[in-house]
Amino acid sequence: MNVAPVLAPGSIYWHLPVLIVVVSLVYSATRYDHWGNILKEAARWGLRMLIFLCAIALIQFVLTFFI
């Protein structure tokens, strides 16, 4: 399996961590007013999103062997 195209400099996957951080911060900022609460909820929400995306990637990876 060739991993080089996925980690290429122009790959969209380099933007994924930034996107997760930004989305979780914006989502948390719409729910809370104080920075402490915003950062705590953003960390929780970002972790949940990361686990969800990794689970989807793992399912797709496993399915590539059966399809």
N, C-alpha and C positions, 0 to 999 in steps of 0.2 A: 504494500500500500504506500503510495507516494503522498507524504504529508506536506511537501514543499509548496504546492499551490495554496493550501489553506493558510500557511504562515507567510505568504508572500507580502512584501511591503504594501501593496495596494489592496490587500484583502479586506473585506468588510468586517471580518471577525476581530480585527484590532479595535473596532469601535464598540464592540459589545460591552466590555467592562465600563466604559464611560457612559454608555447608554443606560446600563443598569443603575449606576450611581445617580445620574441625573433624574431618571424617572422615579426612583425611590425617594429622592429628596423633594421633588415637586409634589409627589403624591402625599408625602408626610407633611409638607408645609401647608397643604390645603386642609389638613385635619387638626393641626396644633399651632399654637402661637409662639411658644418659647423654644429657643434653639436646642435646649437639652432634650426636650420631648421630641422635637423634629429629628434630631440626629439618632436618638434611640430607636424611634419607629422606622426611620429610613434604613438603619442597619438590619432590623428585623425583616422589613419588607424586601430589602435587597437580597438577603440570605434566602428567603422563601422563593424569590424569583430565580435566583441562581440554581437552587435545588431543582425547581421545576424545569428550567431549561436544560440542565444536565440530565435529568430523567428522560426528557424527550430525545436528547441526543443519544443517550444510551439505548433507548428503545429502537431508534432508527439504525444505530450501529448493529444491534443484534438482528434486526430484520433484514439487513443487507446480506446476511449469511443464508437466509431461508428463501429469499426472493430471487 
